[in-house]
Amino acid sequence: MDNSIQVGSQQGQADNPQFTPIPSNGICTRLGDKWTVHVVWRLSLANERRLRFSALKKEIDGVTQRMLTLTLRNLERDGLVIRHYFPEVPPRVEYELTEMGAGMLRALEGLNYWVRHNLPAVEEHRRIFDEAKQ
């Protein structure tokens, strides 16, 4: 018996009446980029709930200043991060998750569980697929 949900079909809707796909308007793309989840995770671990840009950059291995700036700007635009500017000399900028940004962590936990549970099977399928294509 095939238990897969057929998106947009009557069968899929009958199996799970609460599942209605909606356009993501780029949100899924944002979550799937290389740095967003890293930034959100690091901000969630901040002791004071805020981190300075330099602390974020230091804690996220491999991120460039430009990519961190773009990621934070996009997260701020989406309402997931708040930027706090302090007009000092030198200026100080801190970032913290909004309530909505922290709520995203709960959604990511489910995805993280799924990945952890299914990664060995996915890797095996990839291996079989790649061997068949050679």
N, C-alpha and C positions, 0 to 999 in steps of 0.2 A: 504494500500500500504506500503510495507517494504522499508524504505529509508536507510537501513544500507548498509555500504560499505562492499563488500565481498572481502577481501584482496586477491590479486593474481588472481581474476576472471575477465573475460571480462566485466561482469556487473559492478563491482566496478570501473574499469578503465574508462568505458564509462560514469558513473555518475560523476566522478571527474578526468579528464585526468591529472591534476597537481599532484595528489596523487600517488606517487610511493614509496612503502615501501623500505627502504634500511637497510642493517644490521647496527646496532648501534655500534658495536665493543665495547660494555661495557658502552657507554655513558648513556644510559637509566638506567642501573644498578647504575652508579655513581650518577645520579640525584635522584634515588629512595632510596639511602642509608639514614641512619638516620640523618647525620650531614651536608651533602654537601649544601643543600638549606639553612640551618641555617647560615653556614659560608658565603656563597655568599651574602645572605641578609644582614648580619651584616657588611660585607665589603662595601656593596653598601651604607650603612647609615653613614659610617665614614666621619666625618667632613673634615679631611685633606686628604681623599681618601686612607689613609693607617691606619692600626691598628697593634699594637704590639701583639705578641702572647698572652701575659698575659691579655691584654684588651679583645681580642677575647674570651679567656677562661672564663673570668669573665662575659662577656655578653651573653654567650651561656649556659643556665642553663642545668646542668647535663652532659655536655661533659667532658670526662676525658682527661688528658694531652696526653695520648697515642692516643686516637681516634682523637683528634684535630690535632696532629702531622701527623697521617696517612692521614686524610682528606686533610690537606693543601698540603702534599707531592703529593697526587694524583691529586689535582687541579692544582698544579704547573706542574706536568708531562703532564697533558692534555692541558696546555697553558691557563688556565682560571685565574690563580693567578700568580703574580710575588712576589718572595721573595727577600727582600732587607736586606743584611747583613752589619752591621756596626761594624768593628773591634775595639770596645771600651772596656773599663774595667768597668763593665761587658759588654760582647757583647750584642748588641741590634739587634733584627730581627723584621722587619715590613713586612706586607703583603698588597697587593692591587690587585684589579681586573684588568685583562687585558681588552682590548677593546672587545675581544671575550667573556670574562667572564661577562662583563656588558651587552653584547648583549643577553646572556642567560637569563637575567632577563626579557627581553621583551617576550621571549618564555614562561617563567614561569608564567607571568601575565595571559596569555590565559588559561593555565592549572588551575591556581588559580581561575579564573573566573568560569571555568567549574565546579570545585569542589564546590565552594560556591553556584552555581546555582543548582547543582544536589545532594548535600550531603543529604538533607532531603529524597529524593527519594531513594538514595542508602541505607540509614539507614533503611528505611521502608522495602525495599526488603530483606535486611539482617535479619531483625526481622522476617518477614514472612518465609523466608528460614529456619532460626534456629528453629522456632516453629514447622515447618513441620518435621524437623529431630528428634524432641524429642519424 
